[in-house]
């Protein structure tokens, strides 16, 4: 995947790794690798990667905000009903595009 394309995709709309993988027809691990590279690249740009953290749908436990992949189960209640993290790219100074 061209990482610039990933930047533009996440600027247009928030998506999970699974959404991106399905859209690009790529394995999730490859998308995760590209997202990690994008995160590092954005540190030197006018944009930032914002992660809406994964949450347990049963007990509402919120996972770490920097984790981009979906956890297997909740550490609090051990449920597997986990809402995936959602990624988006925003302008560093508050502008959405």
N, C-alpha and C positions, 0 to 999 in steps of 0.2 A: 504494500500500500504506500502510496506517496503520502508522506507525513503532512505536507502542505494541504492535501485534500482532506485529511483528518481534521486539521485546524479549521478549515472552512465548514466542514460538516458539523462540527461541534459548536461553531459560532451560529449556525442556522437554527439548530434545535438541540435540546438536551437529549442524550441517549445513554443507554447502558452498554457495557462491552458486548453483551449478547446481541443487542440491536445493531451495533456496528458490524459485528461478525456476520450476522445474517445478511445485512445490506451489501457488504463487500464480498460475501461468500468466502470468508477466511476463517481459520481456526481462532477460537477465543484467545489462545495463548499468544498468537502472532499479533492480534489486535492489542492485547495487554502490553506487549513489548513496545509496540508503536506508541501507545499512550504514555508509557513511562519515558520514552525518548522525547515525546512532545512536551511532557511536563518539564523536563530539564531544559529543553530549548526555549520554552516560554519564559524562563527566569530572566532571560536577556532581551525580552521584547515588551511591547506595549499591552500584551494580553496575559491572562492567567487562566489556569485550569481550576474550575470550581467543581468540587465533588459533593453531591448530596449523599451523605453516608447511607450504607445499608442499614435497614432496621428490621427487627423481628416483628412480624405481624401479630404474634400472639401476646408478647409481653411488652412490646414497644422499646426493647433494648436498642440503643443506637451504637453501631460499631464505629471504629476509628475513622475519622474524616478523611484520612489520606489513603485508605484502602480502596482500590479500584475494582477488585474482584469480589464476587459474591461469596460470603462465608458459607460453610456447609451446614452449621447449626449454631443456635444461640447458646452462648456460654451460661446464660442465666437460667433459661427454662428448657434448654435442649431441643426446642422445636426446630424444624427444618423449613418452616414457612417464612422465608427471608425475602424482603424486598431488595432487589439489586441496587447497588450504588448507581447514581445517574451523574453523568459528566457533561459539562458545558464549558465553553470558552467565552470569557467576557473581556471587555476592555479593562485594563488595569485601573483606569481612572473613573470607573463607574458607568461608562457608556456601554450599551449592549452590543453595538457593532462597530 
